[in-house]
Amino acid sequence: MAADNATTYTRRWCGTGEIAFLTLSSGTRLRYLKVGTVRTGVVEFVEKLDLKDLTLAGESIGATLSLTASTQLGRRVRNIVALNTYDYPEGAERANLIASIAVKAMRIPVLGLLASKLENALILRGVMRGGFFDPSKFPEDFLAEQLRSGRRAGYAHVQCGYFRALPSYIAARRLYPRVNVPVTLIYGDHDWSKPQERDEVAQLVQGSRKITLAQSGHFGSLEHPDEIANIVIEAAGLTSPVAALN
């Protein structure tokens, strides 16, 4: 996403992409992957760069982090765009049968590491397609990048840690009523969350506007990139910097 008169900052999470995360014990890893600690990383990122007049934009875990980080960033945040918040029981298990089996296995201590290491293109493609209304829109080049990252030493610990940290993201909903900037909530009509859960989030985030994308799953930014970009640009007013938390 780009706009001629806006600056976009992207924050990567511990253990993802090219960020090493190999030297910590399993218990410490899990603590670092819980929402509170990851949120602290977002806040420190914004404060270190002295970013102001921000639009926080995030998808899935990034959406939940955008909402909750704003409660610590105060006047630095101008508004928020939260796409398909990740804050409900089962989480990615709801994608499809393949995901249900794989994610359940990866949440089991020790055994989960084996399940993660056995993941291959066929399994990962099946899981990820469960996040699309139209599975044919899943980009194969993105799959290749995921597989490349997944081959790094220590990645299995991180993947299992994020799945095991889900309860902390559900608990983070208690911070939603503290959000005091304009919020645009976006949900795919086929997101993993249930309609009632989306309505609950909208009620917790007072004054928010909710947009439902037709024929869209959990990974809306991949399935409808232009539409999502236009919503973010409109919410940002075209001039404020955007911090993308994905």
Buried (B, 14 or more C-beta within 10 A) or exposed (E): BEBEEBEBBEBEBBBBEEEEBEEBEBEEBBBBBBBBBBBEBBBEBBEEEEBEBBBBBBBBBBBBBBBBBBBBBEEBBBBBBBBBBBBBEEBBBBBBEBBBBBBBBBBBEEEBBEBBBEBEEEBBBBBBBBBBBEBEBBEEEEBEEBBEBBEBEBBBBBBBBBBBBBEBBBEBBEBBEBBBBBBBBBBBEBBBBEEEBBEBBBEBBEEBEBEEBEEBBBBBBBBBEEBBBEBBBEBBEEEBBBBBBB
